[in-house]
């Protein structure tokens, strides 16, 4: 006589959905810590006190940088910190600027395959899509992000985790 034992586990629907959605996330995204967001229109450059700028260009330490990409090639983005400068003439509200000419404050990181990109001007670049105090709210593709990195400097909050750019959230400039 043959005896077969079967064990079935029944999960409530909510628990099963939570397990499936956690399994669908990339491993890094599930374990990535929450980083403090800098002010989108901060008036000073963010520092990275542990970074050695005298050596070759390298990734910023884990966290969020208010910055823009200055160069993109072969999956690697070079970027620098930026700050908001209020207009003294009264013609505009202000503008973003990078470090002065000759300053070596720059970083380079590969763009993650699963990078998350939120645009402030929509995926087609035709409509304003902002929330959260001027931050982009329209999720767009990695290819759209790369296309923008290759053309014009867009101010953004750039999240670096484990040496890779994992999130880019554009800052709307009036």
Residue pairs with C-beta under 8 A, 6 or more apart in sequence:
11 19
22 30
26 114
28 112
28 114
28 161
28 162
28 166
29 114
29 166
32 161
32 166
33 62
35 62
35 63
35 64
35 159
36 63
36 64
37 64
37 157
38 46
38 64
38 65
38 66
38 157
39 66
40 66
40 133
40 134
40 135
40 157
40 171
41 84
41 94
41 134
41 171
42 66
42 83
42 84
43 83
43 84
43 85
43 86
44 83
45 81
45 82
45 83
45 99
45 105
46 65
46 66
46 67
46 81
48 60
48 61
48 65
48 107
50 61
51 58
51 60
51 61
51 107
53 104
53 105
53 106
57 78
57 106
57 107
57 108
58 107
58 108
59 107
59 108
59 109
59 160
59 163
59 164
60 79
60 107
60 109
60 160
61 160
62 160
62 161
62 162
63 159
63 160
64 157
64 158
64 159
64 160
65 79
65 81
65 107
65 157
65 158
65 160
66 81
66 82
66 83
66 155
66 156
66 157
66 158
66 171
67 79
67 80
67 81
67 82
67 98
67 155
67 156
67 158
68 79
68 80
68 82
68 96
68 98
68 153
68 154
68 155
68 156
69 77
69 78
69 79
69 149
69 153
69 154
69 156
69 158
70 78
70 79
70 80
70 98
70 106
70 153
71 77
71 78
72 78
72 111
72 146
72 149
72 150
75 110
75 111
76 108
76 109
76 110
76 111
77 108
77 109
77 110
77 111
77 149
77 165
78 106
78 107
78 108
79 106
79 107
79 108
79 109
79 158
79 165
80 98
80 99
80 105
80 106
80 107
81 98
81 99
81 105
82 96
82 97
82 98
82 155
83 96
83 97
84 94
84 95
84 96
85 94
85 95
85 96
85 97
86 93
86 94
87 93
87 94
87 95
92 174
93 174
95 173
96 155
96 171
96 173
98 153
99 105
99 106
107 160
109 160
109 163
109 164
109 165
110 163
110 164
110 165
111 142
111 145
111 146
111 149
111 164
111 165
112 164
112 165
112 166
113 142
114 142
114 166
115 142
115 145
115 165
115 166
115 167
115 168
116 139
116 166
116 167
116 168
117 139
117 140
117 141
117 142
117 144
117 145
117 167
117 168
117 169
118 135
118 136
118 137
118 138
118 139
118 140
118 167
118 168
118 169
118 170
119 125
119 129
119 136
119 138
119 139
119 140
119 144
119 170
120 128
120 129
120 130
120 134
120 135
120 136
120 137
120 138
120 170
120 171
120 172
120 173
121 127
121 128
121 129
121 136
121 170
121 172
122 128
122 129
122 138
122 140
123 138
123 140
123 141
123 144
128 172
129 136
129 137
129 138
130 136
130 137
130 172
131 137
134 171
134 172
135 157
135 169
135 170
135 171
135 172
136 156
136 169
136 170
136 171
136 172
145 168
148 154
154 170
155 170
155 171
155 173
156 168
156 169
156 170
156 171
157 167
157 168
157 169
157 171
158 165
158 167
158 168
159 165
159 166
159 167
159 168
159 169
160 166
